[in-house]
């Protein structure tokens, strides 16, 4: 049961962060380059949830043994 909750939270964090990454694609209309976009994304807290969510999913899928 604990693994299912961790997996669910990880998927939720990934979904939120990907949603905001897609929203922030609008910075290209202001003349940002791709590297500027990557730096911009890495500074946003809601997009840093991507890394946390990925780690939680890996932990949730890890087999005991």
NUSELO-55406 format. One record per residue (C-alpha): y negated, x, z negated; residue in one letter; residue number from 1. Coordinates in nm, 4 decimals. Layout:
N
> Y,X,Z,a,NUM
...
This chain:
65
> 0.0000,0.0000,0.0000,x,1
> -0.2363,0.2859,-0.0833,x,2
> -0.1855,0.4409,0.2611,x,3
> -0.2673,0.1126,0.4330,x,4
> -0.5968,0.0875,0.2442,x,5
> -0.6874,0.4490,0.3263,x,6
> -0.5975,0.3888,0.6910,x,7
> -0.8069,0.0711,0.7004,x,8
> -1.1102,0.2421,0.5497,x,9
> -1.0714,0.5286,0.7970,x,10
> -1.0602,0.2896,1.0920,x,11
> -1.3646,0.1055,0.9567,x,12
> -1.5611,0.4305,0.9223,x,13
> -1.4649,0.5346,1.2755,x,14
> -1.5687,0.1990,1.4179,x,15
> -1.9072,0.2089,1.2439,x,16
> -1.9795,0.5639,1.3544,x,17
> -1.8768,0.5032,1.7161,x,18
> -2.0954,0.1908,1.7203,x,19
> -2.3969,0.3939,1.6122,x,20
> -2.3145,0.6747,1.8556,x,21
> -2.3239,0.4216,2.1368,x,22
> -2.6516,0.2783,2.0068,x,23
> -2.8059,0.6241,1.9955,x,24
> -2.7319,0.6771,2.3637,x,25
> -3.0813,0.5343,2.4147,x,26
> -3.2293,0.8746,2.3264,x,27
> -3.1448,0.9815,2.6820,x,28
> -3.4222,0.7505,2.8021,x,29
> -3.6688,0.9596,2.6005,x,30
> -3.5725,1.2754,2.7892,x,31
> -3.3154,1.4220,2.5514,x,32
> -3.0467,1.6464,2.6967,x,33
> -2.6798,1.6178,2.6028,x,34
> -2.7059,1.9038,2.3515,x,35
> -3.0116,1.7397,2.1938,x,36
> -2.8074,1.4196,2.1652,x,37
> -2.5203,1.6054,1.9949,x,38
> -2.7596,1.7678,1.7475,x,39
> -2.9247,1.4316,1.6837,x,40
> -2.5886,1.2650,1.6193,x,41
> -2.4727,1.5405,1.3844,x,42
> -2.7803,1.4882,1.1654,x,43
> -2.7287,1.1137,1.1172,x,44
> -2.5353,1.0075,0.8083,x,45
> -2.3839,0.6996,0.9702,x,46
> -2.2440,0.9158,1.2497,x,47
> -2.1016,1.1674,1.0039,x,48
> -1.8686,0.8878,0.8949,x,49
> -1.6729,0.9763,1.2094,x,50
> -1.5425,1.2937,1.0482,x,51
> -1.4654,1.1213,0.7185,x,52
> -1.2877,0.8371,0.8985,x,53
> -1.0836,1.0795,1.1064,x,54
> -0.9733,1.2670,0.7952,x,55
> -0.8815,0.9421,0.6196,x,56
> -0.6717,0.8307,0.9159,x,57
> -0.4871,1.1629,0.9235,x,58
> -0.4221,1.1366,0.5494,x,59
> -0.3100,0.7738,0.5872,x,60
> -0.0653,0.8580,0.8660,x,61
> 0.0752,1.1707,0.7037,x,62
> 0.4396,1.1377,0.6101,x,63
> 0.5610,1.2282,0.2676,x,64
> 0.8371,1.4713,0.2519,x,65
